[in-house]
Amino acid sequence: MDWLAKNPRYTARYALHVGALCREMTNQAVAVSERLHHRTVKDLDKLYMAKQVARAGMPAPRAIGVDEIAVRKGHKYRVVVSDLDRGRPIWVGGRGRTEADLDLFFAALGPKKSLRIELAAMDMWRPFRNSLDRNAKNARIVFDKFHIMRHLSDALDTVRRHEYKRVAEKDRTFIKGQRYTLLSHRENLTLEVRQALKTLLAANKRLNTAYLLKESFGQLWDYHREGWARRFFERWRAALKWQRLKPYEAFADMIERHWDGISAYCDPKNKVALGFVEGLNNKIRVLQRRAYGLRDPEYLRLKILTCMLPEI
């Protein structure tokens, strides 16, 4: 009878009921509500998620997103691969962030499906790129703009620290405590914070220049032709001349070295949702915080794989 489970202490339907509750509640809350031990709740939840994964199957993705997540302190990582067209993670594994770790994904996907990958969005981590070049030779790499903008934000923060040390004591009051204000998008700031930002930029010319350059750089991803994007970058880089912004010059050199993976996004066929990978990372961090850390690697893997799947 299909409604019976392998374990005689519960039915398959009850396992699905508990698993559905775990999607919206913590395991401890489900345990109290259903009068179960928390380990029993986890076991039933794993059965529910395993059935979700089996139903979804392994697709043949056209565009993938590759990133890593920290599972615990000490540089312990897992690689997460997402299907950007379907909008869901499809593989979690590895023991770090090396070529061999991403090779495991391509081994699970198979050579036939690997060759069907046309686009891969990732950060500028060389081992991932080497693995992709070897296993998915037809794929074109697009570097994740959120990682690139993070490097630019770090450059702006370096300028802010240098200016704080350089200016006189009476001028430091404008800079102190304004890190969040400088690194946030202007449209996300309140009216009061915008006024503080205006005062800061009026008081420090170099920070004003660095802030305007940071805000304008995001326009690079709006172009539909590589030639126009290149002209914009050349003008942006020319604006650095005589500004004495060494962190920005280092950032521009980094963009130059990785231009092929940035300009690839100008092709209309490559306009995929680059924000999905960053949004998935935030969702995974929420899952980890809600559980106060997930020590079971298989449980964490199933939680990630099913976080975008529909309920059974």
Disulfide bonds with the S-S distance in Angstrom:
none
